[in-house]
Amino acid sequence: MGDGPDRWHRWLLDVRFGGDTAYRQQDLIEFLYPIRDTLLDKARLLPDDTLLDVGAGDGLIAFGALERLGPLGHVIFSDISQDLLDHCRVTATAEGLLDRCSFIRASADHLAGVPDASADVVTTRSVLIYVKDKAAAVREFYRVLKPGGRVSLFEPINVLMSREPGRFFGYDVRPVMGLAAKVQALYDSIQPPGTDPMTDFDDRDLVRHAHDAGFPAIDLELRVSVKAARQPVPWERFLRMSGNPLMPPFGEAMNSTLSTQEAAELTGYLRPLVESGAGQERRALAYLTAVKGQPGPAVPRPRDEAGGG
């Protein structure tokens, strides 16, 4: 794509929505804001909490937390993308919130620069799906939390909504399955099914990782929905969209895998389905909360049976 913002910044602010700002606002209202609000409700924020938002992205969760915290509350924005951290810093400055914010470039599984027991709350949204060593990330969440601190995370559980035979993006493409399979093969080469971090875990793994990290109190809520229709999407926007930052937009994927005649055939079949919403939507979404235990009383060492002190 050349110089400019990195792929994480491009996808979150543009490619995810096909460059359509009106659609971005609609998706925020109908899908992303409710996730943000549920995540923060489950975090049980206190006015003076220090919150670490891991994989802060465009600041959806972090800025939502700042609205809930009191004037002594503080939010640490953490992300692997310097471009997104810079974007959040500009927004915080414009909103007069910079003195209540810190910015740290770090990966979820190695939160370098975040001291032990320094945060009251850790939040993260759709971040572990990009992390291969999810257990290490959850251990990091535990490490940086103060005793009694809370973690509140949200992750899509893609493996539960595995592909149905004959469907592509939720649309029935059996009459053109050979063409759709060529495009799907490109996607699978980038994110191999079963081994890619997006599909190598389920909700039980999240609970196990939290337990193994040392959290004594864990709660997980799984929300599964299947709908017989999808939201209608203009074809030109659909061509510019991709499902995640690692994937090329559909139009690029189609043009790189199909001949001109094949692309025209697939377009002729798929476009009416996309623009009418004649597809299936399947989602599995998990919210996990966990509390770090308080240090217990010191346990006296047993006396040596031979009389040692």
Beta strands, then each sheet from edge to edge (+ up, - down):
strand 1: 50-54
strand 2: 74-79
strand 3: 101-105
strand 4: 119-125
strand 5: 145-156
strand 6: 167-168
strand 7: 171-172
strand 8: 217-227
strand 9: 281-291
sheet 1: 3+ 2+ 1+ 4+ 5+ 9- 8+
sheet 2: 6+ 7-
end
